[in-house]
Amino acid sequence: MEYIYAAMILHSAEKDINEENVKSIIEAAGIEADDARIKALIAALEDVDIDEAMETTAMAAAAPAAAAPAAAEAVEEEEEEEEEEEEVTEEAAAAGLGALFG
């Protein structure tokens, strides 16, 4: 993850995302830089529009947060239905016992 964060920092600072810059950020953070991971990161980000990727991720993260109130409401409705079923069951049981004892 540190390598991704380094790329995001460089992008935010409007610097080139290249091996030298990523390595300098990783080392500045006190982490021993792995040249193979840096090369893999640079290769993976070659055709990626970082602004678009970050926007898409932000929108995807916002969607579950917006859906949370609806999910909570659905859970409450289910609990209410279960309580109603229990009440009906208790009433039915009482009626059944009344019929046994006359």
Sequence and secondary structure as in RCSB ss.txt:
>XXXX:A:sequence
MEYIYAAMILHSAEKDINEENVKSIIEAAGIEADDARIKALIAALEDVDIDEAMETTAMAAAAPAAAAPAAAEAV
EEEEEEEEEEEEVTEEAAAAGLGALFG
>XXXX:A:secstr
 HHHHHHHHHHHTT    HHHHHHHHHHTT    HHHHHHHHHHTTT  HHHHHHHHHHHHHHHHHHHHHHHHHH
HHHHHHHHHHHHHHHHHHHHHHHHHH 
